[in-house]
Amino acid sequence: MHSSAAALVDDLAAVILQLGTLGAPRQELSRTAAATLARIQRNGPARLTELAIAEGVTQPSMSTLVARLVDQGLLRRGGDPQDARVVVLDLTPAGAELLAQRRADRADRLTRALADLSPADASRIDDALPALARLADALRRSSTSPEVNR
């Protein structure tokens, strides 16, 4: 058990970073690129500005990323039916396929890692998942999250 909230925060942050790095190897996409593709898949077509805000990056950075993803055939540019001046970005079939492959690779990697743990450790992780999901939701809703204010 942790003796202070600060120690818990430090240890949790370290584990989150390790899991993020080890649970889903980068392969050919950065985390921001993968998150951008996943966001569009989940929420549908989006404007560049919306994506930049959602991912906590500058508009020029998102513009560079989007140009690369379009060049790779993972995103396509389209028009907004309500405003012809606006460009909307959507996932291509190749982008959806890449996301599906990344999810399958991550699931395989996590399945193998969980199999190496004791049943007691696997059970503790299972018991902690609801609290971790609530923590993730609280962070998502928080307007003071470092990810949002980068």
trRosetta pair geometry for C-beta under 8 A, 3 or more apart (Angstrom, degrees):
i j d omega theta_ij theta_ji phi_ij phi_ji
2 5 7.6 104 118 -88 129 20
2 7 4.4 -180 -162 94 109 110
2 8 4.1 176 63 -64 169 85
2 11 6.7 -149 -91 20 128 138
3 7 5.9 54 50 20 73 152
4 7 4.7 100 59 4 82 99
4 8 7.1 -143 99 -2 47 86
5 8 5.5 -55 -150 38 36 114
5 9 6.2 39 152 -22 69 105
6 9 5.7 -51 -146 35 31 113
6 10 6.4 32 154 -19 64 106
7 10 5.7 -53 -147 36 31 112
7 11 6.2 25 157 -13 65 109
8 11 6.0 -60 -145 42 27 106
8 12 5.9 26 158 -18 65 112
9 12 5.9 -57 -141 40 25 110
9 13 6.1 28 159 -21 63 108
10 13 5.9 -56 -148 35 25 110
10 14 6.5 25 155 -19 62 107
11 14 5.7 -54 -149 35 32 112
11 15 6.4 28 154 -16 65 106
12 15 5.8 -57 -148 38 31 108
12 16 6.2 34 154 -22 66 106
13 16 5.7 -52 -146 35 30 113
13 17 6.5 30 156 -18 63 105
14 17 5.9 -56 -152 36 29 110
14 18 6.4 27 152 -16 64 108
15 18 5.6 -55 -147 39 33 111
15 19 6.1 30 157 -17 68 107
16 19 5.9 -56 -144 40 28 108
16 20 6.1 30 156 -21 63 109
17 20 5.7 -56 -146 36 28 112
17 21 6.3 20 159 -13 64 110
18 21 6.0 -63 -147 41 28 106
18 22 5.7 -2 167 6 68 118
19 22 6.3 -66 -126 53 24 92
19 23 4.7 21 177 -22 67 126
20 23 6.4 -34 -101 37 14 106
20 24 6.9 -40 -167 39 46 99
20 31 7.2 20 174 -111 114 141
22 25 7.7 1 -149 -67 28 73
22 109 7.9 -167 151 156 70 132
23 106 6.0 44 155 -152 79 99
23 109 6.6 152 -156 103 45 125
23 110 6.0 29 -145 -74 93 101
24 34 7.6 170 149 138 136 169
24 102 6.7 46 -156 177 107 100
24 105 7.7 99 -135 97 66 100
24 106 4.6 -10 -95 -100 86 119
24 109 7.7 171 -83 55 40 146
25 105 7.5 -79 41 139 96 129
25 109 7.6 157 -8 -78 97 163
26 29 6.4 -151 -177 74 70 51
26 30 6.6 -4 -149 -108 114 34
26 31 7.2 -73 -110 -47 90 70
27 102 7.0 -135 26 -104 143 97
27 105 7.7 74 -48 85 138 168
29 33 4.3 -134 -164 89 94 121
29 34 4.6 113 125 -56 133 89
29 37 7.5 -55 -147 5 153 135
29 98 7.4 111 -36 157 137 130
29 102 7.5 -41 39 -87 134 145
30 33 4.5 98 51 5 79 102
30 34 7.0 -148 90 -2 41 86
30 65 7.8 -90 50 -126 128 116
31 34 5.8 -57 -146 41 32 109
31 35 6.0 31 155 -19 67 109
32 35 5.7 -54 -142 39 30 111
32 36 6.2 34 155 -24 64 106
32 55 5.5 87 -150 -178 93 135
32 57 6.4 52 -147 -39 142 143
32 65 6.4 -84 117 -121 115 156
33 36 5.7 -54 -148 34 29 113
33 37 6.5 27 155 -15 63 105
33 65 5.9 -154 -89 -165 82 112
33 68 7.5 -66 -109 92 128 120
33 69 6.2 171 -149 -76 102 113
34 37 5.9 -54 -149 38 31 109
34 38 6.2 29 154 -17 65 110
34 99 7.5 137 -154 -108 80 81
34 102 6.5 -163 -136 173 123 170
35 38 5.6 -56 -143 41 31 111
35 39 6.1 37 155 -26 65 105
35 55 5.9 132 103 -115 123 106
36 39 5.7 -50 -146 31 28 113
36 40 6.7 25 156 -14 62 104
36 51 5.6 50 -138 -165 102 121
36 55 5.9 -22 -76 -65 88 145
36 62 7.6 156 -109 -141 140 93
36 65 6.6 134 -8 134 165 133
36 66 7.6 -128 165 -81 151 76
36 69 7.1 -120 98 -53 131 162
37 40 6.0 -59 -153 38 31 107
37 41 6.3 31 151 -20 66 107
37 69 7.0 -168 -71 -145 100 139
37 74 6.1 -53 -103 160 127 121
37 75 7.2 -129 -102 -63 83 99
37 91 6.2 93 -159 -108 78 109
37 95 5.3 -151 -146 -174 118 110
37 98 7.2 -41 167 84 164 114
37 99 5.7 -159 128 -70 121 116
38 41 5.5 -53 -146 37 33 113
38 42 6.1 29 156 -17 67 109
38 99 6.0 147 -85 -133 75 129
39 42 5.8 -59 -146 40 28 108
39 43 5.8 -17 170 18 67 115
39 46 7.1 -19 124 -4 106 156
39 51 6.8 144 89 -124 142 84
39 54 5.9 123 -152 128 158 147
39 55 7.4 -119 -16 -62 155 96
40 43 6.6 -71 -124 57 22 82
40 44 7.0 -62 -169 115 57 11
40 45 6.7 28 -154 -105 98 29
40 46 5.7 -122 -103 12 84 109
40 51 7.6 -9 -60 -97 98 118
40 75 7.1 84 42 -113 173 106
40 89 6.3 -80 -109 112 141 95
40 90 6.5 166 178 -139 125 34
40 91 4.9 153 112 -44 117 97
40 95 7.8 -10 80 139 128 146
41 91 5.2 40 -76 -37 75 162
41 95 7.5 -158 -66 127 107 106
41 96 6.3 133 -112 -106 120 80
41 99 5.9 -94 -40 47 161 176
43 46 6.5 45 97 -59 115 118
44 90 7.6 -26 -180 -118 56 90
45 78 6.7 -58 -136 54 145 122
45 88 4.4 45 161 161 122 116
45 89 6.3 166 -154 77 75 38
45 90 4.2 -35 -95 -80 97 92
46 50 4.6 -120 -176 82 106 128
46 51 5.3 120 115 -54 129 92
46 54 7.8 -36 -176 4 157 144
46 88 6.7 148 71 -156 13 79
46 89 5.8 -29 66 57 68 91
47 50 4.6 96 60 3 83 104
47 51 7.1 -152 94 -5 45 86
47 80 7.6 -2 -78 -67 100 133
47 86 6.1 -56 -105 -171 116 112
47 87 7.2 110 -132 79 72 59
47 88 6.1 -55 -76 -105 59 64
47 89 7.4 123 -121 9 14 89
48 51 5.7 -58 -152 37 34 111
48 52 6.4 35 153 -22 68 105
48 59 6.7 80 133 -152 105 87
48 62 5.7 147 -176 120 87 119
48 63 6.1 45 -172 -85 142 72
48 66 5.9 -77 -115 -23 104 163
48 87 6.8 25 -17 82 108 104
48 89 6.6 91 -69 -19 68 125
49 52 5.7 -52 -148 33 32 112
49 53 6.5 29 156 -15 65 105
49 59 6.1 -12 -106 -110 68 114
50 53 6.0 -58 -151 38 30 108
50 54 6.1 27 154 -18 66 112
51 54 5.7 -58 -142 40 30 111
51 55 6.0 9 165 -2 67 113
51 62 5.4 149 101 -161 103 138
51 66 7.2 109 81 -70 156 120
51 89 6.9 -12 -34 47 144 139
52 55 6.4 -69 -142 48 23 95
52 57 5.5 -100 -150 77 72 75
52 58 6.4 -33 -164 137 124 18
52 59 4.7 -41 -84 -91 174 54
52 61 7.2 123 -128 66 103 86
52 62 3.8 -116 -83 -11 90 150
53 56 7.6 27 180 -71 29 37
55 62 6.8 138 53 -95 128 112
56 147 4.8 -154 -21 161 160 58
56 148 5.3 -125 -91 -116 111 18
56 149 6.9 -11 -142 28 111 21
56 150 4.1 79 157 30 107 109
57 61 4.3 -104 164 87 116 131
57 62 5.4 141 90 -53 114 87
57 65 7.6 58 98 -5 159 141
57 150 6.6 -15 -82 94 47 122
58 61 4.5 96 58 6 83 104
58 62 7.0 -153 93 -3 43 85
59 62 5.7 -55 -145 40 34 109
59 63 6.1 41 154 -26 66 105
60 63 5.4 -51 -145 33 33 117
60 64 6.6 35 156 -19 64 101
61 64 5.8 -54 -154 34 32 110
61 65 6.4 30 150 -16 65 107
62 65 5.5 -54 -146 40 35 113
62 66 6.0 36 155 -21 69 106
63 66 5.8 -52 -142 37 27 110
63 67 6.4 32 155 -22 62 104
64 67 5.8 -53 -150 32 29 113
64 68 6.7 27 152 -16 62 105
65 68 5.8 -59 -156 36 32 111
65 69 6.3 26 152 -16 68 108
66 69 5.6 -56 -144 40 34 110
66 70 6.2 37 155 -21 67 104
66 75 6.3 -74 -155 80 75 156
66 89 6.1 -95 -145 -99 123 151
67 70 5.8 -53 -147 36 29 112
67 71 6.3 31 152 -19 63 107
68 71 5.6 -54 -147 37 31 113
68 72 6.3 25 154 -15 65 109
69 72 5.7 -55 -144 41 32 109
69 74 4.6 -79 -170 69 84 111
69 75 4.3 47 124 9 111 115
69 95 7.4 49 -178 -102 106 122
70 73 7.7 45 176 -69 32 22
70 74 7.6 -94 -73 53 22 68
70 75 5.1 -61 -76 78 64 92
70 76 6.7 107 -129 -105 87 31
70 77 6.3 8 -115 -27 137 95
70 89 7.9 -102 -72 -130 103 106
72 94 7.9 -151 133 118 78 132
73 92 5.8 -88 164 70 67 161
73 94 4.8 23 125 58 104 154
73 95 7.6 -156 122 -44 59 81
74 91 7.2 -40 164 -145 67 68
74 92 5.9 -158 -167 36 18 107
74 94 5.8 -101 -96 100 53 97
74 95 3.7 102 -169 -88 71 95
74 98 6.2 -37 -119 24 113 146
75 89 5.2 -3 -177 -171 125 106
75 90 6.8 143 -159 73 73 34
75 91 6.4 -51 -106 -103 64 39
75 92 6.4 -153 -95 -11 10 93
75 95 6.0 72 -61 -71 53 151
76 89 7.3 154 76 -152 37 58
76 90 5.6 -26 61 64 87 87
76 91 8.0 18 17 115 82 7
76 92 5.3 99 -25 -69 102 98
77 87 5.2 -24 -161 -169 107 114
77 88 7.4 129 -162 69 55 41
77 89 6.2 -34 -101 -97 56 67
78 87 7.3 129 66 -162 32 63
78 88 5.1 -38 74 70 85 91
78 89 7.6 152 23 -95 79 19
78 90 5.8 10 8 3 125 118
79 84 6.1 -7 -164 -135 124 57
79 86 7.2 104 -162 79 57 66
79 87 7.1 -54 -100 -113 44 47
79 88 6.7 29 129 19 10 99
80 83 4.7 3 92 56 125 76
80 84 7.2 -142 64 -77 76 20
80 85 8.0 -29 45 60 114 48
80 86 3.9 1 11 80 137 115
80 87 7.5 -104 -20 -63 94 5
80 88 5.0 119 -71 -35 80 116
82 86 7.7 2 74 36 81 136
83 86 4.3 58 94 1 109 115
91 95 4.2 -135 -161 90 84 133
91 96 5.5 97 145 -54 125 84
91 99 7.8 -26 -151 -9 140 136
92 95 4.7 105 49 2 70 101
92 96 7.2 -133 97 -2 41 85
93 96 5.6 -53 -147 37 36 112
93 97 6.2 38 153 -21 67 105
94 97 5.6 -52 -146 37 32 114
94 98 6.4 36 153 -22 64 103
95 98 5.7 -51 -148 34 31 111
95 99 6.5 31 154 -17 63 104
96 99 5.8 -54 -150 37 32 111
96 100 6.4 33 152 -20 65 106
97 100 5.7 -53 -148 36 32 112
97 101 6.4 32 153 -19 65 106
98 101 5.7 -55 -149 36 31 111
98 102 6.3 32 153 -20 65 105
99 102 5.7 -53 -146 36 32 112
99 103 6.4 33 154 -19 65 104
100 103 5.8 -54 -149 36 31 111
100 104 6.4 30 153 -18 64 106
101 104 5.7 -54 -147 37 32 111
101 105 6.2 33 154 -19 66 106
102 105 5.7 -54 -146 37 30 112
102 106 6.2 30 155 -19 65 107
103 106 5.7 -55 -146 38 30 110
103 107 6.2 31 155 -20 65 106
104 107 5.7 -52 -145 36 30 111
104 108 6.3 32 155 -20 63 106
105 108 5.8 -55 -149 36 29 112
105 109 6.3 29 154 -18 64 108
106 109 5.7 -55 -147 38 31 111
106 110 6.2 25 157 -14 66 109
107 110 5.9 -58 -144 42 28 107
107 111 6.1 33 156 -24 65 108
108 111 5.7 -53 -145 34 27 113
108 112 6.5 25 157 -15 62 106
109 112 6.1 -58 -152 36 28 108
109 113 6.4 24 153 -16 64 110
110 113 5.6 -56 -144 40 34 111
110 114 6.1 34 158 -19 68 106
111 114 5.9 -55 -145 37 27 109
111 115 6.4 31 154 -23 61 106
112 115 5.7 -54 -151 31 31 115
112 116 7.0 31 151 -21 61 103
113 116 5.8 -56 -160 29 36 112
113 117 7.3 37 146 -25 64 101
114 117 5.7 -51 -158 22 43 114
114 122 5.6 85 -171 -114 94 108
114 125 7.5 -124 -122 66 103 156
117 121 4.1 -111 177 85 116 125
117 122 5.0 143 94 -53 120 84
117 125 7.6 49 114 -8 169 134
118 121 4.7 95 54 6 81 100
118 122 7.0 -147 92 -3 42 86
119 122 5.6 -55 -144 40 34 112
119 123 6.1 37 155 -22 66 107
120 123 5.7 -55 -149 36 29 113
120 124 6.5 32 152 -21 63 103
121 124 5.6 -50 -148 33 34 113
121 125 6.5 35 153 -19 65 102
122 125 5.8 -53 -152 35 32 112
122 126 6.4 35 149 -20 64 106
123 126 5.5 -52 -147 36 34 115
123 127 6.3 35 153 -19 66 105
124 127 5.6 -53 -146 37 31 112
124 128 6.3 27 155 -19 65 109
125 128 5.8 -60 -147 38 30 109
125 129 6.9 53 152 -47 62 90
126 129 6.0 -33 -158 -5 33 118
127 130 8.0 -54 175 21 38 96
128 131 5.6 -67 -164 48 57 109
128 132 5.6 56 142 -25 86 110
129 132 5.6 -60 -140 41 31 111
129 133 6.1 35 160 -23 67 104
130 133 5.7 -53 -147 34 31 113
130 134 6.6 30 154 -17 63 104
131 134 5.7 -52 -150 36 34 111
131 135 6.4 39 149 -21 65 104
132 135 5.4 -49 -147 34 36 116
132 136 6.4 38 152 -20 65 101
133 136 5.7 -49 -148 35 33 112
133 137 6.4 34 151 -19 63 105
134 137 5.6 -52 -147 37 33 113
134 138 6.3 36 152 -21 65 104
135 138 5.7 -53 -148 35 31 111
135 139 6.4 30 153 -17 64 105
136 139 5.7 -55 -149 38 31 111
136 140 6.3 36 151 -24 65 106
137 140 5.5 -51 -147 33 32 115
137 141 6.4 25 157 -13 65 108
138 141 6.0 -60 -147 41 29 107
138 142 6.3 41 152 -38 63 106
139 142 5.5 -48 -146 19 32 119
139 145 5.4 94 -175 -107 75 128
139 147 7.8 62 162 20 107 125
140 145 7.6 12 -98 -45 15 161
142 145 4.5 114 89 -44 105 93
142 148 7.5 -165 99 6 73 137
143 148 6.5 -108 -156 99 42 158
144 148 7.7 117 108 56 4 122
144 149 7.1 -8 -157 -25 39 135
145 148 4.6 83 69 4 94 104
145 149 7.0 164 84 -1 50 90
146 149 6.1 -73 -139 50 33 96
146 150 6.7 62 161 -61 67 82
147 150 6.5 -23 -158 -21 27 112
